[in-house]
Amino acid sequence: MARGCLSVGVATFLFCAGASVVLGPPPPSIHDEFSYLLAGDTFAHGRLANPTHPLWQHFESFHVLPRPTYASKYPPAPGVFLAVGQVLTGFPIVGVWLSLSLAGAAVFWMLRAWLPGGWSFLGAMLLMASPLVALRWGDSYWGGGVPLLGGALVLGAAGRLCERRRLRDGALLGLGLFLLAASRPYEGALAAIPAVAAVAIQWWRQRRKGDVPWRRPALAFAAVACGGAAFMGYYNARVTGSPVTFPYLAYRAEYPSVPLLGAGPSQAPTAYRHRAFEAFQKAWVEPMHHTTRVAGDRWRLKLALVQAEVYRPFLGYSLTLPFLWSLGPPRRRAVHMALGACLLVLAGNQLYLWLFAHYFAPAGAAVCLLFTLGLRRMMAFRRPLGTALTLAVLVFAVAESHAGYRTEWGESTSKRQNWAGTRVQWQRALELRPGPDLVMVRYDEGHSFHQEWVYNGADIDGAPVVWAREMDDESNRRLFDYFSERETWLLVSGATQATLDPYPAGTASEEAGPRDAGSRR
């Protein structure tokens, strides 16, 4: 089994590294990616959170908590892997590949609880070599590697605990639950319910028979789970000041928005310090929330999101038949656990305003288990008909994967050539100059709020290049005095292009005004 885990892990790493070897490391281009990179940089500096900057209003950005500490709003586990990549190689993306490699090994290990080695290897590689994992997740900083790893550990450990009570499996169940809680806690809890319920039911049945050899795995599970809960409480306390207040909730208190789940009522309008935040809320979040409150539009949107972000990435047309085949009789415990995880996570995601593939990652291993079981059942069906049908499905899967690779490769190429690639190039060019630099960012009319230039690392004052929002004249003067030793630049981003020039003396800010300097209501 160790050889199979290693083979899948190494193959996954090579698949994921392919795009970066050819095209170069991916530039962050999504708001969330910058936030995850901040978490990784913070951990790489040996801290769980950073002190609030005295001029933090200039450095506010999406999904970044400015106070009571300066930190990412997201759970810490993905940032830990980014920190590992940054410390070991200088490239955080290597940490993403490492998380996906471990996820691939865990998926193979999970499948071995129910399937022979050959089928387990085939199923794991169908998932880990897919365009979703190898390019969409492996070429970005906000993918689903960690929740996929956690979900595979939970499902595999639960399946083994229902048959044998081993200390190792109890510890791995606790580790899987911790990784889910530290990456995608909401969907992770939903994905874990069927597996944990299956273990509890089996324990109850054995207890009634007087056979209770559960002490060692239960103690191992409790030790790992309690240790994980203690770490999460400590992390929350360092970031927000309270062990029970998650950074995500602290961010929503700092930046009020529409309800986290689309079913809630609209909130009163909020005053923002910066136009980019206001544009994001009024032109993106609030229209999406309005759509979810109109029954017909809501379900059309949800179906489109499920097809684009769940069905096509995880199954596609090619693996639909074996997935459905696995649901027929005889139904094994594995099918019940896997199908329950898929349905609960899918139903839970319908409450969100939007849906991305990594939201479903905690149930990714469950999907893999179902279509692999289906392929094996299909192979055994009325041979040689079943054999021919299985080979046809695999050929179709390779062809569909090839088409998906072409699409995702185009996406990977374009983001290296758009504004995100330009931002990385300008950052590197400024870093090569002697002396530190300060880039003041001004947004003209027509600027897309999806193209956010103002993001910084964990150590703002020590960074060679600092990105700051231009505000009113008085606030700008305080910033210039604070960074008096830095060369100052002005970046102006409009509807079609961005320019970077030395900051002209006496230039009035496009965002200047009382509401930019004032506090939020």
WONORDA-V185983 format. One record per residue. N is the residue number from 0. RES is the residue in three letters. SS is DSSP state (hx for helix, st for strand, lp for the rest). NEAR is the number of other ideal C-beta (glycine too) atoms within 12 Angstrom. D_FIRST is the distance of its C-alpha to the first C-alpha in Angstrom with 2 decimals. Layout:
# WONORDA-V185983
N;RES;SS;NEAR;D_FIRST
N;RES;SS;NEAR;D_FIRST
This chain:
# WONORDA-V185983
0;MET;lp;23;0.00
1;ALA;hx;13;3.80
2;ARG;hx;16;5.40
3;GLY;hx;30;5.16
4;CYS;hx;30;6.28
5;LEU;hx;20;8.63
6;SER;hx;26;9.88
7;VAL;hx;41;10.81
8;GLY;hx;34;12.27
9;VAL;hx;24;14.30
10;ALA;hx;30;15.48
11;THR;hx;41;16.61
12;PHE;hx;34;18.45
13;LEU;hx;23;20.20
14;PHE;hx;35;21.21
15;CYS;hx;43;22.67
16;ALA;hx;30;24.44
17;GLY;hx;24;26.13
18;ALA;hx;33;29.09
19;SER;hx;30;29.90
20;VAL;hx;20;29.80
21;VAL;hx;15;32.34
22;LEU;hx;24;34.38
23;GLY;lp;21;33.99
24;PRO;lp;33;32.65
25;PRO;lp;42;33.47
26;PRO;lp;35;36.58
27;PRO;lp;40;36.44
28;SER;lp;32;38.63
29;ILE;lp;29;38.01
30;HIS;hx;33;39.59
31;ASP;hx;32;36.32
32;GLU;hx;39;34.68
33;PHE;hx;39;37.40
34;SER;hx;38;36.93
35;TYR;hx;45;33.21
36;LEU;hx;44;34.13
37;LEU;hx;48;36.74
38;ALA;hx;48;34.19
39;GLY;hx;42;32.00
40;ASP;hx;39;35.11
41;THR;hx;39;36.26
42;PHE;hx;35;33.09
43;ALA;hx;30;33.16
44;HIS;lp;25;36.70
45;GLY;lp;13;35.50
46;ARG;lp;25;37.05
47;LEU;lp;30;36.07
48;ALA;lp;35;39.29
49;ASN;st;35;42.31
50;PRO;st;22;45.98
51;THR;lp;22;48.01
52;HIS;lp;30;50.00
53;PRO;lp;19;53.79
54;LEU;lp;29;54.30
55;TRP;hx;30;51.26
56;GLN;hx;33;53.13
57;HIS;hx;37;52.93
58;PHE;hx;43;49.13
59;GLU;lp;37;48.28
60;SER;lp;41;45.65
61;PHE;lp;38;43.46
62;HIS;lp;35;40.63
63;VAL;st;46;41.65
64;LEU;st;39;43.17
65;PRO;lp;41;46.29
66;ARG;lp;26;47.29
67;PRO;lp;24;47.13
68;THR;st;34;44.57
69;TYR;st;41;43.50
70;ALA;st;44;39.88
71;SER;st;48;37.60
72;LYS;lp;38;37.90
73;TYR;lp;42;34.21
74;PRO;lp;36;31.53
75;PRO;lp;40;30.13
76;ALA;hx;43;26.35
77;PRO;hx;46;26.60
78;GLY;hx;45;29.30
79;VAL;hx;36;27.18
80;PHE;hx;42;24.72
81;LEU;hx;46;27.85
82;ALA;hx;38;29.25
83;VAL;hx;28;26.24
84;GLY;hx;36;26.67
85;GLN;hx;32;30.41
86;VAL;hx;21;30.34
87;LEU;hx;18;27.87
88;THR;hx;20;29.24
89;GLY;lp;17;32.30
90;PHE;lp;26;30.80
91;PRO;lp;41;29.59
92;ILE;hx;42;27.89
93;VAL;hx;31;25.17
94;GLY;hx;40;24.23
95;VAL;hx;52;23.91
96;TRP;hx;45;21.47
97;LEU;hx;35;19.44
98;SER;hx;49;19.42
99;LEU;hx;52;18.38
100;SER;hx;40;15.54
101;LEU;hx;36;14.19
102;ALA;hx;51;15.00
103;GLY;hx;48;13.08
104;ALA;hx;39;9.80
105;ALA;hx;44;10.91
106;VAL;hx;51;11.85
107;PHE;hx;46;8.57
108;TRP;hx;43;7.25
109;MET;hx;51;10.67
110;LEU;hx;46;10.68
111;ARG;lp;32;7.88
112;ALA;lp;41;10.57
113;TRP;lp;34;12.87
114;LEU;lp;35;11.71
115;PRO;lp;19;10.04
116;GLY;hx;22;7.48
117;GLY;hx;19;10.70
118;TRP;hx;31;12.48
119;SER;hx;39;9.99
120;PHE;hx;33;10.11
121;LEU;hx;33;13.84
122;GLY;hx;46;14.57
123;ALA;hx;46;13.05
124;MET;hx;34;14.95
125;LEU;hx;45;18.04
126;LEU;hx;49;18.30
127;MET;hx;49;17.43
128;ALA;lp;33;19.54
129;SER;lp;44;22.39
130;PRO;hx;37;25.69
131;LEU;hx;46;25.40
132;VAL;hx;49;22.43
133;ALA;hx;39;23.05
134;LEU;hx;39;26.81
135;ARG;hx;40;28.21
136;TRP;hx;47;25.83
137;GLY;lp;46;24.79
138;ASP;lp;44;28.47
139;SER;lp;43;29.97
140;TYR;lp;50;30.02
141;TRP;lp;42;29.95
142;GLY;lp;43;26.83
143;GLY;lp;50;24.24
144;GLY;hx;54;21.19
145;VAL;hx;50;21.48
146;PRO;hx;52;22.29
147;LEU;hx;57;19.51
148;LEU;hx;51;17.06
149;GLY;hx;49;18.93
150;GLY;hx;54;19.04
151;ALA;hx;58;15.32
152;LEU;hx;46;14.82
153;VAL;hx;55;17.76
154;LEU;hx;56;16.82
155;GLY;hx;46;13.25
156;ALA;hx;44;14.66
157;ALA;hx;48;17.69
158;GLY;hx;41;16.02
159;ARG;hx;36;14.26
160;LEU;hx;41;17.57
161;CYS;lp;35;19.49
162;GLU;lp;21;17.80
163;ARG;lp;21;17.07
164;ARG;lp;28;18.78
165;ARG;lp;25;16.65
166;LEU;hx;25;18.05
167;ARG;hx;22;14.93
168;ASP;hx;35;14.91
169;GLY;hx;35;18.65
170;ALA;hx;29;18.43
171;LEU;hx;35;15.99
172;LEU;hx;44;18.39
173;GLY;hx;36;21.21
174;LEU;hx;34;19.67
175;GLY;hx;50;19.09
176;LEU;hx;43;22.69
177;PHE;hx;37;23.99
178;LEU;hx;45;22.55
179;LEU;hx;45;24.11
180;ALA;hx;38;27.35
181;ALA;lp;37;27.46
182;SER;lp;43;27.01
183;ARG;lp;42;28.27
184;PRO;hx;33;29.53
185;TYR;hx;28;31.45
186;GLU;hx;42;28.95
187;GLY;hx;45;26.12
188;ALA;hx;27;28.10
189;LEU;hx;34;28.68
190;ALA;hx;51;25.05
191;ALA;hx;44;24.08
192;ILE;hx;33;26.90
193;PRO;hx;35;25.39
194;ALA;hx;49;22.11
195;VAL;hx;33;24.14
196;ALA;hx;23;26.70
197;ALA;hx;34;24.27
198;VAL;hx;38;23.14
199;ALA;hx;22;26.85
200;ILE;hx;20;27.95
201;GLN;hx;29;25.49
202;TRP;hx;26;26.61
203;TRP;hx;16;30.22
204;ARG;hx;17;29.84
205;GLN;hx;21;28.34
206;ARG;hx;17;31.07
207;ARG;hx;11;33.77
208;LYS;lp;11;32.60
209;GLY;lp;8;32.78
210;ASP;lp;13;29.08
211;VAL;lp;17;27.99
212;PRO;lp;19;25.12
213;TRP;lp;27;24.49
214;ARG;hx;16;26.12
215;ARG;hx;20;23.28
216;PRO;hx;34;21.03
217;ALA;hx;27;24.33
218;LEU;hx;17;25.45
219;ALA;hx;26;22.26
220;PHE;hx;37;22.56
221;ALA;hx;22;26.27
222;ALA;hx;21;25.97
223;VAL;hx;31;23.68
224;ALA;hx;32;25.62
225;CYS;hx;19;28.96
226;GLY;hx;21;28.08
227;GLY;hx;32;27.19
228;ALA;hx;22;30.42
229;ALA;hx;18;32.40
230;PHE;hx;25;31.19
231;MET;hx;32;32.08
232;GLY;hx;22;35.46
233;TYR;hx;19;36.08
234;TYR;hx;37;35.16
235;ASN;hx;33;37.49
236;ALA;hx;22;40.21
237;ARG;hx;28;40.05
238;VAL;hx;42;40.24
239;THR;hx;31;42.60
240;GLY;lp;21;44.18
241;SER;lp;19;42.86
242;PRO;lp;17;39.49
243;VAL;lp;15;39.75
244;THR;lp;25;40.90
245;PHE;lp;31;38.14
246;PRO;hx;41;39.01
247;TYR;hx;29;38.77
248;LEU;hx;23;41.58
249;ALA;hx;31;43.58
250;TYR;hx;31;43.50
251;ARG;hx;24;44.83
252;ALA;hx;23;47.57
253;GLU;hx;33;48.52
254;TYR;lp;32;48.45
255;PRO;lp;22;49.45
256;SER;lp;34;48.29
257;VAL;lp;32;47.94
258;PRO;lp;21;45.91
259;LEU;lp;23;42.18
260;LEU;lp;20;41.71
261;GLY;lp;31;43.99
262;ALA;lp;17;45.66
263;GLY;lp;17;47.78
264;PRO;lp;13;51.36
265;SER;lp;21;52.48
266;GLN;lp;18;53.46
267;ALA;lp;11;56.65
268;PRO;lp;15;56.83
269;THR;lp;25;55.62
270;ALA;lp;21;57.33
271;TYR;lp;31;55.08
272;ARG;lp;32;55.82
273;HIS;lp;41;54.59
274;ARG;hx;32;55.12
275;ALA;hx;35;51.55
276;PHE;hx;36;50.39
277;GLU;hx;25;53.20
278;ALA;hx;25;52.47
279;PHE;hx;31;48.79
280;GLN;hx;28;49.78
281;LYS;hx;21;52.71
282;ALA;hx;19;51.47
283;TRP;hx;24;47.80
284;VAL;hx;33;46.86
285;GLU;hx;25;50.04
286;PRO;hx;21;50.30
287;MET;hx;28;46.69
288;HIS;hx;29;47.50
289;HIS;hx;20;50.67
290;THR;hx;24;48.79
291;THR;hx;32;46.48
292;ARG;lp;22;49.64
293;VAL;lp;16;51.00
294;ALA;hx;12;49.38
295;GLY;hx;12;49.46
296;ASP;hx;18;48.38
297;ARG;hx;24;45.62
298;TRP;hx;16;43.85
299;ARG;hx;15;44.36
300;LEU;hx;28;42.80
301;LYS;hx;29;39.86
302;LEU;hx;18;39.12
303;ALA;hx;18;39.34
304;LEU;hx;30;36.95
305;VAL;hx;29;34.39
306;GLN;hx;21;34.58
307;ALA;hx;22;34.39
308;GLU;hx;28;31.84
309;VAL;hx;34;29.57
310;TYR;hx;25;29.99
311;ARG;hx;28;30.16
312;PRO;hx;38;27.49
313;PHE;hx;42;24.77
314;LEU;lp;39;25.75
315;GLY;lp;32;28.74
316;TYR;lp;19;30.59
317;SER;lp;30;27.85
318;LEU;lp;37;25.24
319;THR;hx;25;27.94
320;LEU;hx;28;28.21
321;PRO;hx;39;24.59
322;PHE;hx;35;24.66
323;LEU;hx;20;27.83
324;TRP;hx;27;26.65
325;SER;lp;36;23.88
326;LEU;lp;26;26.72
327;GLY;lp;19;28.54
328;PRO;lp;9;28.56
329;PRO;lp;12;26.80
330;ARG;lp;17;25.60
331;ARG;lp;25;22.56
332;ARG;hx;29;21.98
333;ALA;hx;38;19.34
334;VAL;hx;33;22.17
335;HIS;hx;29;24.59
336;MET;hx;43;22.55
337;ALA;hx;46;21.61
338;LEU;hx;33;25.11
339;GLY;hx;31;26.74
340;ALA;hx;48;25.01
341;CYS;hx;41;26.11
342;LEU;hx;26;29.63
343;LEU;hx;31;30.22
344;VAL;hx;44;29.20
345;LEU;hx;32;31.20
346;ALA;hx;23;34.16
347;GLY;hx;27;34.07
348;ASN;hx;33;34.15
349;GLN;lp;28;37.33
350;LEU;lp;24;39.22
351;TYR;lp;33;38.69
352;LEU;lp;31;41.29
353;TRP;lp;29;38.73
354;LEU;lp;32;35.10
355;PHE;lp;28;32.52
356;ALA;hx;42;29.04
357;HIS;hx;44;27.45
358;TYR;hx;38;29.26
359;PHE;hx;46;26.95
360;ALA;hx;50;23.74
361;PRO;hx;50;22.85
362;ALA;hx;49;22.60
363;GLY;hx;54;20.84
364;ALA;hx;56;17.42
365;ALA;hx;52;19.50
366;VAL;hx;47;21.10
367;CYS;hx;53;17.87
368;LEU;hx;53;16.79
369;LEU;hx;46;20.27
370;PHE;hx;45;20.68
371;THR;hx;45;17.36
372;LEU;hx;43;18.42
373;GLY;hx;38;21.79
374;LEU;hx;39;20.72
375;ARG;hx;30;19.13
376;ARG;hx;32;22.32
377;MET;hx;31;24.44
378;MET;hx;29;23.03
379;ALA;lp;18;23.98
380;PHE;lp;21;27.43
381;ARG;lp;13;30.31
382;ARG;lp;13;28.88
383;PRO;lp;12;29.72
384;LEU;hx;14;30.86
385;GLY;hx;22;27.53
386;THR;hx;18;25.86
387;ALA;hx;16;28.62
388;LEU;hx;24;28.43
389;THR;hx;32;24.70
390;LEU;hx;18;25.27
391;ALA;hx;20;28.29
392;VAL;hx;36;26.39
393;LEU;hx;27;23.82
394;VAL;hx;15;26.79
395;PHE;hx;23;28.59
396;ALA;hx;34;25.64
397;VAL;hx;22;25.60
398;ALA;hx;17;29.40
399;GLU;hx;26;29.45
400;SER;hx;33;26.90
401;HIS;hx;19;29.12
402;ALA;hx;20;32.12
403;GLY;hx;30;30.41
404;TYR;hx;27;29.49
405;ARG;hx;16;33.16
406;THR;hx;21;34.30
407;GLU;hx;34;31.99
408;TRP;hx;24;32.75
409;GLY;hx;20;36.39
410;GLU;hx;26;35.91
411;SER;hx;36;34.16
412;THR;hx;21;37.01
413;SER;hx;19;39.76
414;LYS;hx;33;38.77
415;ARG;hx;28;38.99
416;GLN;hx;20;42.49
417;ASN;lp;25;43.90
418;TRP;hx;30;45.26
419;ALA;hx;33;41.90
420;GLY;hx;25;41.73
421;THR;hx;24;45.39
422;ARG;hx;33;44.80
423;VAL;hx;27;42.19
424;GLN;hx;20;44.61
425;TRP;hx;28;47.51
426;GLN;hx;29;45.49
427;ARG;hx;18;44.60
428;ALA;hx;17;48.19
429;LEU;hx;28;49.61
430;GLU;hx;19;47.25
431;LEU;hx;13;48.60
432;ARG;lp;18;52.13
433;PRO;lp;10;53.71
434;GLY;lp;16;53.84
435;PRO;lp;23;52.09
436;ASP;st;31;52.73
437;LEU;st;38;53.27
438;VAL;st;43;52.76
439;MET;st;41;54.79
440;VAL;st;44;53.46
441;ARG;st;37;55.96
442;TYR;st;35;55.18
443;ASP;lp;24;57.89
444;GLU;lp;15;58.53
445;GLY;lp;18;55.95
446;HIS;lp;29;53.06
447;SER;lp;26;49.77
448;PHE;lp;27;48.29
449;HIS;lp;23;44.81
450;GLN;lp;36;45.57
451;GLU;lp;38;45.63
452;TRP;lp;43;46.51
453;VAL;lp;38;46.87
454;TYR;lp;42;43.65
455;ASN;lp;38;43.26
456;GLY;lp;38;40.77
457;ALA;lp;34;40.62
458;ASP;lp;22;43.57
459;ILE;lp;37;46.32
460;ASP;lp;24;49.12
461;GLY;lp;17;47.19
462;ALA;lp;28;45.85
463;PRO;lp;25;47.50
464;VAL;st;37;47.98
465;VAL;st;38;48.76
466;TRP;st;39;48.94
467;ALA;st;43;51.51
468;ARG;st;43;53.27
469;GLU;lp;42;56.95
470;MET;lp;37;59.00
471;ASP;lp;25;62.72
472;ASP;hx;21;64.86
473;GLU;hx;19;65.05
474;SER;hx;31;61.28
475;ASN;hx;34;60.81
476;ARG;hx;23;63.34
477;ARG;hx;19;61.50
478;LEU;hx;36;58.29
479;PHE;hx;27;60.14
480;ASP;hx;16;61.67
481;TYR;hx;23;58.33
482;PHE;lp;33;56.80
483;SER;lp;14;60.07
484;GLU;lp;14;58.46
485;ARG;lp;29;56.37
486;GLU;st;24;57.41
487;THR;st;34;57.58
488;TRP;st;33;56.58
489;LEU;st;34;57.04
490;LEU;st;39;54.44
491;VAL;st;29;55.90
492;SER;st;37;53.57
493;GLY;lp;18;55.23
494;ALA;lp;15;54.45
495;THR;lp;15;53.74
496;GLN;lp;17;53.40
497;ALA;st;31;53.10
498;THR;st;20;55.26
499;LEU;st;29;54.95
500;ASP;st;17;58.22
501;PRO;st;18;59.84
502;TYR;lp;27;60.87
503;PRO;lp;15;64.59
504;ALA;lp;12;66.85
505;GLY;lp;10;68.34
506;THR;lp;20;65.97
507;ALA;lp;16;65.89
508;SER;lp;32;62.56
509;GLU;lp;27;61.76
510;GLU;lp;38;59.99
511;ALA;lp;24;62.76
512;GLY;lp;21;64.39
513;PRO;hx;15;64.85
514;ARG;hx;20;61.77
515;ASP;hx;32;59.52
516;ALA;hx;27;60.78
517;GLY;lp;17;61.23
518;SER;lp;13;58.82
519;ARG;lp;21;57.07
520;ARG;lp;12;58.65
